Each structure stands twice: as C-alpha cells, then as structure tokens.
Amino acid sequence: MSFQAYLDNAEKQTGITPRAFLGLAAEKKLTKHGEIITWLKTEHGLGHGHATAIARLVTKGPEFVAAHHTDGVLHLDGVAARA
C-alpha cells in the first residue's frame, strides 16, 4: 500500500483529513512518534499502520514525506478535494 493510500484510508475511517490531523496534533502539542500513535489508536480508532503513517507525517513534516515516501506529490486536503 502506498503512503498516500494509508492517509486516504485513515481519512475514510475517521472523516479527518491528513491536514486536519496535522492541526489536531499541533493543538495537542504532540511531537513524539509513540505518543502520536497512542493518541491516534485510542482517540481515533486507527490501526497501527495507519497511525504510523500519520505519525510520520506529523513528526517529519509533509515536505519530508513527499520527498521520501511518494513521487513528490502528497495530498493532504482529503480525498474529496481531488475529485
């Protein structure tokens, strides 16, 4: 599964876009990978793989993720924004 697919599926499960998760994590001042994963699993019901993808997005930032885990394009505003 591609990194983008993990983000898209997490959005489908929660109704929260990747960009919104970035904002929520910032509001909660979550910066550590493990604490972000715990938060995503307990408060949003995500599985480990989806939580890990979002945690990487939060801790490394969208630019890093786009450069290292996609073909340089990363969609953060949700599936509907691409339709």
Beta strands, then each sheet from edge to edge (+ up, - down):
end
